[in-house]
Amino acid sequence: MSFIRKIKKKSGTYMAEVETYRKDGKVKQRFIRYLGVEVNGQTQKKIFHTDIEIEQVKENLQYQVIDHIAKELQLHELLGEPAPWILLMTYSHLTEHLSIHKLKDWFEQTELPSILGLSDISSRTLYDTLDHLQTLDFDQITQQINRHWAPILKKQEQTAVILDITDTYFNGTHTQWKRRKGKDGKYDKLIQIGLAVSGHHGFPLKHKVYEGNIGNSRIMQDFLADIKALGLHGVVMDRGMFSYENIQDWEALKVPCIIGMKRNEKIEREILSAIQRDTIYSPENQIRLKETTVYAQSFDFHKGQLIAIYNPTLEVAKRDKAFADGQSVQNLRYSGYSLIYHSTGFGTAEVVRRYFEKDLVEKSFHQLKGLLGLHPLRVWLMGRIHAHVKLCYLSLCILTYMHYKLLSLKISAIEAIDLLSSAYKVYLKNTKDNFTWSKTVTLKSTQQKILKTLKM
């Protein structure tokens, strides 16, 4: 029977595995192998570098951080029993752009098996996960996530919902939807995604998927009750969602709104034609935005205010282009003007700033369609397309919350994930006795700051 024996010498306490045996009626010990030296009560094994072999190198720290954020959002609990599989696919959206068939090889190169407690994956399991995701009460999951944002949003006065709609192509053959022209001019099947985010920090609050042939104003009407239920102080929308019916609905719900409005002949004739260039283009009407300077005047309009915005830089650019192309400038009289309708109590400058700073939702769409792999959709069945969008939505929740927590470092969530990707976990083996261990590569100071800020 073998046991560990401590051998104390002046140079330290050494550990050795020995076994007892009898010889000539006496109990003796036989040395089996040297184990190492004792340091602070633990055995430190001595291994020569010539005997070390690298067995595996796995991506580690970025997934530890992503999972840490997911746990703070309580996604493991909210998603129920299939949570590890759903989160596996969610995490892949944050770091890779792979089809389901390619996830297995990526999965085995990461520490996700250990982090999520998964041993093996197959395409069948992942497709089943998409199908199961469709059966979950995602409205309830969204509400629970929103409760996590609530204490943060309460600290911000007059928090508003920013609402926008984007479209993307999909390859599904199991729908009767007609092909439609997308924003890039291509004709194909489209789905539209309505997304609401908070006016501060861009936290995702709600999403809905629609057929590609439904107009934006109709989508807005459908989205109306959902936005009201969020209980925030107003809504900011792009001009594609303007309609007098929508304005009346917002008035009935007593929800202040800021919404872009398209120019038409009636507005140009009744409003813009009455504006004197020297009056609007003056210091008292100047509004400085992040990337440009505009000039604005307000007019009473439909129980609210209509703001005419004049951008001289935009007008000059359009006129220069017309001159260069040999086109007539007769129809460019109002080329530097845009319109905003609002029913808030804010001043003109505040409304203009809030409208033009609504790029939070546009950045969210950019992340959904680019960074998070929404575009193009690589699944065919309609239910799986909806599930795929849900995975992107969960990814966006993780991304925006991580970004919020890293504000003090002035590092975006995407930058943090990229910086952490170089922190690998290396699995090593002593070739003499097959002793194995693992080690994370030494962290850089920026990586340590990220972990400290995230309280990991």
C-alpha positions in Angstrom: 0.0 0.0 0.0 1.5 3.4 -1.0 1.2 6.7 0.8 2.7 10.2 0.7 5.8 10.8 2.9 7.2 14.2 3.9 10.9 14.3 3.9 12.2 17.4 5.8 15.6 18.8 4.9 17.3 22.1 5.4 16.4 23.2 1.9 12.7 22.4 2.4 10.0 19.8 2.8 9.9 17.3 0.0 7.0 14.9 -0.9 7.5 11.4 -2.1 5.2 8.5 -2.8 6.4 5.4 -1.0 5.1 1.9 -0.2 5.7 -0.4 2.8 7.0 -3.9 2.6 8.5 -6.5 5.0 12.0 -7.8 4.8 13.6 -10.1 7.4 10.5 -9.5 9.6 11.0 -5.7 9.6 8.7 -3.1 8.0 10.6 -1.0 5.4 9.7 1.7 2.9 10.3 1.6 -0.9 10.6 4.8 -2.9 8.1 4.9 -5.8 8.4 8.4 -7.2 9.2 12.0 -6.3 6.1 14.3 -6.2 7.5 17.7 -5.5 8.2 20.2 -2.8 5.7 21.5 -0.2 5.0 25.3 -0.5 2.4 26.9 1.8 1.0 23.5 2.6 0.6 22.4 -1.0 2.7 20.1 -3.1 4.5 21.9 -6.0 5.6 19.4 -8.6 9.0 19.8 -10.1 8.9 19.2 -13.9 11.7 19.8 -16.4 10.7 21.9 -19.3 12.0 19.2 -21.7 9.3 16.9 -20.4 6.4 19.3 -20.9 4.0 18.6 -23.8 1.2 20.9 -24.8 -2.0 18.9 -25.3 -4.6 21.6 -26.0 -5.0 25.3 -26.3 -8.5 26.6 -25.8 -10.2 30.0 -25.9 -11.2 30.8 -22.4 -11.4 34.2 -20.8 -13.8 35.9 -23.3 -16.4 33.2 -22.7 -15.9 33.3 -18.9 -16.8 37.0 -19.1 -19.7 36.6 -21.4 -21.1 33.8 -19.2 -20.6 36.1 -16.1 -22.7 38.8 -17.7 -25.4 36.2 -18.7 -25.5 35.0 -15.1 -26.0 38.6 -13.9 -29.0 38.8 -16.3 -30.2 35.5 -14.8 -30.4 34.0 -18.3 -29.5 30.5 -17.0 -32.6 30.5 -14.8 -34.9 32.3 -17.3 -34.2 29.9 -20.1 -34.9 26.8 -18.1 -33.5 23.3 -18.7 -32.2 24.0 -22.3 -30.4 27.1 -21.1 -26.8 25.7 -21.7 -27.7 24.9 -25.4 -29.4 28.2 -26.0 -26.6 30.1 -24.4 -24.0 28.1 -26.4 -25.6 29.4 -29.6 -26.0 32.9 -28.1 -22.3 33.1 -27.2 -21.4 32.0 -30.7 -23.2 35.0 -32.1 -21.0 37.3 -29.9 -17.7 35.9 -31.1 -18.2 33.9 -34.4 -20.3 33.9 -37.5 -20.7 30.2 -38.1 -23.5 28.0 -39.4 -24.9 25.3 -37.1 -23.0 22.7 -39.0 -19.7 24.4 -38.2 -20.3 25.0 -34.5 -19.0 21.6 -33.3 -15.4 22.3 -34.3 -15.5 25.8 -32.7 -17.1 24.4 -29.6 -14.3 22.0 -29.0 -11.7 24.7 -29.3 -13.2 26.7 -26.4 -13.7 26.3 -22.7 -17.5 26.3 -23.2 -17.9 22.6 -22.5 -16.6 23.3 -18.9 -18.3 26.7 -18.5 -21.7 25.4 -19.7 -21.4 21.8 -18.5 -21.8 20.4 -22.0 -19.9 17.3 -23.2 -20.8 17.1 -26.8 -22.9 18.7 -29.5 -24.5 17.7 -32.7 -26.4 19.6 -35.5 -29.5 17.7 -34.5 -29.3 18.9 -30.9 -28.8 22.5 -32.0 -31.8 22.4 -34.4 -33.8 20.9 -31.6 -32.7 23.8 -29.4 -34.0 26.3 -32.0 -37.3 24.4 -32.1 -37.5 24.4 -28.2 -36.7 28.1 -28.0 -39.9 28.8 -30.0 -41.9 27.1 -27.3 -40.7 29.3 -24.5 -42.7 32.3 -23.3 -40.2 34.9 -24.7 -42.4 37.8 -23.7 -42.0 36.7 -20.0 -38.3 36.3 -20.5 -38.1 39.8 -22.0 -40.1 41.2 -19.1 -37.7 39.6 -16.6 -34.7 41.0 -18.4 -36.3 44.5 -18.5 -36.7 44.3 -14.7 -32.9 44.1 -14.6 -32.6 47.4 -16.5 -35.4 49.1 -14.5 -33.2 50.3 -11.5 -30.7 51.8 -14.0 -33.4 53.5 -16.1 -35.0 55.0 -13.0 -31.9 57.0 -12.4 -32.3 58.7 -15.8 -35.0 61.4 -16.0 -37.5 61.3 -18.8 -36.3 58.0 -20.1 -37.8 57.3 -23.6 -38.2 54.3 -25.9 -36.4 54.5 -29.2 -38.2 52.5 -31.8 -37.1 51.5 -35.3 -37.7 48.8 -37.9 -35.2 47.0 -40.1 -35.5 44.3 -42.7 -33.4 41.3 -43.7 -33.5 38.6 -46.2 -34.2 35.0 -45.4 -34.1 31.7 -47.3 -37.2 30.1 -46.0 -39.3 28.2 -48.6 -42.2 27.3 -46.2 -43.9 30.7 -46.4 -46.2 32.3 -49.0 -44.6 35.7 -48.6 -44.0 37.7 -51.8 -40.6 38.9 -52.7 -40.1 42.6 -52.0 -37.4 45.2 -52.8 -35.1 45.7 -49.9 -33.1 48.8 -49.0 -30.2 47.7 -51.1 -32.5 47.3 -54.2 -32.5 43.5 -54.2 -35.8 41.7 -54.7 -36.2 38.7 -52.3 -38.2 37.5 -49.3 -37.8 39.7 -46.4 -38.7 39.8 -42.7 -39.0 43.0 -40.7 -37.9 43.3 -37.1 -39.2 46.0 -34.9 -36.8 46.8 -32.0 -37.4 49.0 -29.0 -34.4 50.1 -26.9 -34.0 52.5 -24.0 -33.1 56.1 -24.7 -30.2 55.7 -22.2 -27.6 53.0 -22.9 -29.6 51.3 -25.6 -30.8 48.4 -23.5 -33.1 46.1 -25.6 -36.7 46.3 -24.4 -38.8 44.5 -27.0 -38.6 43.0 -30.4 -41.2 41.6 -32.9 -40.9 39.9 -36.2 -43.2 40.8 -39.2 -43.7 39.8 -42.8 -41.7 41.9 -45.2 -44.7 43.4 -47.0 -46.2 45.1 -44.0 -45.8 48.9 -43.9 -44.0 50.6 -41.1 -47.0 52.6 -39.9 -49.0 49.4 -39.6 -46.2 47.8 -37.6 -46.2 50.8 -35.4 -49.9 50.4 -34.6 -49.3 46.7 -33.7 -46.3 47.6 -31.5 -48.2 50.4 -29.8 -49.6 48.4 -26.8 -46.3 46.7 -26.2 -44.5 50.0 -26.0 -47.1 51.5 -23.6 -46.7 48.5 -21.3 -43.0 49.3 -20.9 -44.1 52.2 -18.8 -41.5 54.7 -20.0 -41.9 58.4 -20.6 -42.0 58.8 -24.3 -41.1 57.3 -27.7 -38.7 58.4 -30.5 -39.3 57.1 -34.0 -38.0 57.5 -37.5 -40.0 59.2 -40.2 -41.0 55.9 -41.8 -43.5 55.4 -39.0 -45.3 58.7 -39.2 -49.0 58.7 -39.8 -51.8 60.9 -38.4 -53.5 57.7 -37.1 -50.4 56.8 -35.1 -50.2 60.4 -33.7 -53.8 60.1 -32.6 -53.1 56.7 -30.9 -50.2 58.2 -29.0 -52.4 61.1 -27.9 -55.1 58.7 -26.7 -52.5 56.8 -24.7 -51.1 60.1 -23.4 -47.6 59.1 -24.4 -45.4 62.0 -25.7 -43.7 61.2 -29.0 -40.9 62.5 -31.2 -41.2 61.3 -34.8 -39.6 62.3 -38.1 -42.0 63.5 -40.8 -41.6 63.3 -44.5 -41.9 66.4 -46.6 -44.8 66.7 -48.9 -46.2 69.4 -51.2 -48.8 70.5 -48.6 -46.2 70.9 -45.8 -43.8 72.7 -48.2 -46.6 75.1 -49.3 -48.0 75.8 -45.8 -45.0 75.6 -43.6 -41.6 75.7 -45.4 -42.6 78.4 -47.9 -43.3 80.8 -45.0 -39.8 80.4 -43.5 -37.4 83.2 -44.3 -33.9 82.0 -44.8 -32.3 84.9 -42.9 -34.7 84.2 -40.0 -34.0 80.5 -39.5 -30.3 80.8 -40.4 -29.4 82.9 -37.4 -27.5 82.4 -34.1 -30.7 82.1 -31.9 -31.9 79.2 -34.0 -28.6 77.3 -34.1 -28.4 73.8 -32.6 -25.0 72.1 -32.3 -25.2 68.3 -32.6 -22.4 65.8 -32.3 -21.4 65.7 -35.9 -23.0 68.8 -37.5 -24.8 72.1 -36.8 -28.4 72.7 -37.8 -31.0 75.6 -37.5 -34.6 75.1 -36.4 -37.9 76.8 -36.0 -41.1 75.4 -34.4 -44.8 75.8 -35.5 -48.0 74.7 -33.9 -49.2 71.6 -35.6 -51.9 68.9 -34.9 -52.0 69.3 -31.0 -48.2 69.4 -31.0 -45.3 71.1 -32.6 -43.7 70.7 -36.0 -40.0 71.6 -36.1 -38.5 72.6 -39.4 -34.8 71.9 -39.4 -32.4 73.5 -41.9 -29.0 72.0 -42.5 -26.9 74.3 -44.8 -24.1 71.7 -45.1 -26.6 69.2 -46.5 -28.1 71.7 -48.9 -24.7 72.7 -50.3 -23.8 69.0 -50.7 -27.0 68.3 -52.7 -26.6 71.4 -54.8 -23.0 70.6 -55.6 -23.9 67.1 -56.7 -26.7 68.4 -58.9 -24.3 70.9 -60.5 -21.7 68.1 -61.1 -24.3 65.8 -62.6 -25.7 68.5 -64.8 -29.1 68.4 -63.2 -31.6 71.1 -62.6 -31.6 72.7 -59.1 -35.2 73.9 -59.5 -36.5 71.1 -57.3 -33.9 71.6 -54.6 -35.5 74.6 -52.9 -36.1 72.6 -49.7 -33.3 70.2 -50.1 -31.6 71.3 -46.8 -34.8 70.9 -44.8 -36.2 68.0 -42.6 -39.2 67.8 -40.3 -39.8 66.5 -36.8 -43.2 66.3 -35.1 -43.4 66.1 -31.3 -45.9 66.2 -28.5 -43.5 66.6 -25.6 -42.9 69.6 -23.2 -39.3 69.9 -24.3 -37.8 72.9 -26.0 -36.9 72.8 -29.7 -33.2 72.2 -29.2 -33.8 69.3 -26.8 -36.2 67.6 -29.2 -33.8 67.9 -32.1 -31.0 66.5 -30.1 -33.1 63.6 -28.8 -34.2 62.8 -32.4 -30.8 62.9 -34.0 -29.2 61.0 -31.1 -31.6 58.1 -31.6 -28.7 56.3 -33.3 -28.6 53.9 -30.3 -31.2 51.8 -32.0 -29.5 52.1 -35.3 -26.3 50.9 -33.7 -28.3 48.0 -32.2 -29.5 47.0 -35.6 -26.0 47.3 -36.9 -24.9 44.9 -34.2 -27.8 42.6 -34.8 -27.2 42.4 -38.6 -23.5 42.5 -38.6 -21.7 41.6 -35.3 -24.4 39.2 -34.1 -25.0 37.4 -37.4 -28.6 38.2 -38.1 -28.0 39.0 -41.8 -28.5 36.8 -43.8 -30.6 34.2 -41.9 -29.2 30.7 -42.5 -32.2 28.7 -41.4 -35.2 27.8 -43.5 -38.2 26.9 -41.4 -40.2 30.0 -40.2 -40.2 28.9 -36.6 -36.4 28.6 -36.6 -36.1 32.0 -38.2 -38.0 33.5 -35.3 -35.8 31.5 -32.9 -32.6 32.8 -34.6 -33.8 36.4 -34.1 -34.4 35.6 -30.4 -30.8 34.3 -30.1 -29.6 37.6 -31.6 -31.8 39.5 -29.2 -30.3 37.7 -26.2 -26.8 38.4 -27.6 -27.7 42.1 -27.8 -28.8 42.0 -24.2 -25.5 40.7 -23.1 -23.6 43.1 -25.3 -25.3 46.2 -24.2 -25.1 45.3 -20.5 -21.4 44.6 -20.7 -21.0 47.9 -22.6 -22.8 49.7 -19.8 -20.6 48.1 -17.1 -17.4 49.1 -19.0 -18.4 52.8 -19.4 -15.8 53.9 -16.9 -13.0 52.3 -18.9 -14.2 53.8 -22.2 -13.9 50.4 -23.8 -16.9 49.0 -25.8 -18.1 45.5 -25.1 -17.0 44.4 -28.6 -13.5 45.8 -27.9 -13.4 44.0 -24.5 -14.3 40.6 -26.0 -11.6 41.1 -28.6 -9.0 42.1 -26.0 -9.9 39.0 -23.9 -9.7 36.6 -26.8 -5.9 36.3 -26.4 -6.2 34.9 -22.9 -6.1 31.2 -23.7 -6.2 28.2 -21.3 -3.3 25.8 -22.0 -3.5 22.1 -21.1 0.0 20.6 -20.3 1.3 17.1 -19.7 4.5 15.7 -18.1 5.5 13.1 -20.6 7.4 11.1 -17.9 4.5 10.2 -15.7 1.4 11.6 -17.7 0.7 14.1 -15.0 -1.6 16.8 -16.5 -2.5 20.4 -15.5 -3.7 23.6 -17.0 -2.7 27.2 -17.0 -4.2 30.5 -18.3 -1.7 32.6 -20.1 -0.5 35.7 -18.2 -3.0 38.5 -18.3 -2.2 41.9 -19.7 -3.0 45.0 -17.6 -6.0 45.9 -19.8 -7.5 42.5 -19.4 -7.0 42.7 -15.6 -8.8 46.1 -15.6 -11.7 44.6 -17.5 -12.1 41.8 -15.1 -11.8 44.1 -12.1 -14.4 46.5 -13.6 -16.8 43.6 -14.2 -16.2 42.4 -10.6 -15.1 39.0 -11.7 
